[in-house]
């Protein structure tokens, strides 16, 4: 999971998608309106975020609605802080 997480967070577009979803659920079309990317490219970003567990997709008729998986994001932040904290402690030693 950590590798998927870091891969997902490494890309600025995926981080921007997560930031958008902080404001609430959005359809794929609503997200696409905010980016100058092909829908297939955005779909790839959605897949990486879903595989990392950071977003959840729900089909509502012909529309896919994405939402942030808040508990997974909190867990990811804890992991990142833990990694950064251990590196800082190693430098001080």
C-alpha positions in Angstrom: 0.0 0.0 0.0 2.8 2.5 0.8 4.2 2.2 -2.7 0.7 2.9 -4.2 0.3 5.8 -1.8 3.5 7.4 -2.7 3.0 6.9 -6.4 -0.5 8.5 -6.1 0.8 11.5 -4.2 3.8 12.0 -6.3 1.8 13.5 -9.2 0.7 17.1 -9.0 -2.5 16.4 -10.9 -3.5 13.7 -8.5 -2.8 16.0 -5.5 -5.0 18.7 -7.2 -7.8 16.1 -7.6 -7.6 15.3 -3.9 -7.7 18.9 -3.0 -10.8 19.5 -5.2 -12.5 16.5 -3.4 -11.8 18.1 0.0 -14.7 20.4 -0.9 -17.1 17.6 -1.5 -18.0 14.9 -4.0 -17.6 15.7 -7.7 -18.6 13.9 -10.9 -15.9 12.9 -13.3 -17.2 15.6 -15.7 -17.0 18.3 -13.0 -13.4 17.3 -12.2 -12.5 17.2 -16.0 -13.8 20.8 -16.4 -11.0 21.9 -14.1 -8.1 20.3 -16.0 -6.8 20.6 -19.6 -6.3 16.9 -19.9 -7.8 14.2 -22.1 -10.5 12.2 -20.3 -8.4 9.0 -20.8 -5.5 10.7 -18.9 -7.8 11.8 -16.1 -9.2 8.3 -16.0 -5.7 7.0 -15.4 -5.2 9.4 -12.5 -8.6 8.3 -11.0 -7.4 4.7 -11.2 -4.1 5.4 -9.4 -6.0 7.3 -6.7 -8.6 4.5 -6.3 -5.9 1.8 -6.2 -4.1 3.7 -3.4 -7.5 3.9 -1.6 -7.5 7.7 -1.5 -10.7 8.1 -3.5 -14.0 6.2 -3.9 -16.0 6.0 -7.1 -19.8 5.5 -7.1 -21.8 5.1 -10.3 -25.0 7.1 -10.2 -26.8 6.2 -13.5 -24.4 7.2 -16.3 -22.3 9.4 -14.0 -19.4 8.4 -11.9 -19.1 10.5 -8.7 -15.8 10.6 -6.8 -15.3 11.3 -3.1 -12.2 11.5 -0.9 -11.7 8.5 1.3 -11.0 10.7 4.4 -9.9 7.9 6.7 -7.4 6.6 4.1 -6.1 10.2 3.5 -5.6 10.6 7.3 -3.8 7.3 7.5 -1.6 8.3 4.5 -0.7 11.6 6.2 0.3 9.7 9.3 2.5 7.4 7.2 4.2 10.4 5.5 4.7 12.2 8.8 6.2 9.0 10.3 8.6 8.6 7.4 9.6 12.3 7.5 9.9 12.2 11.2 12.2 9.1 11.2 14.4 10.8 8.6 14.7 14.0 10.7 15.7 11.9 13.7 18.4 10.1 11.7 19.9 13.4 10.6 20.1 14.7 14.1 21.9 11.6 15.4 
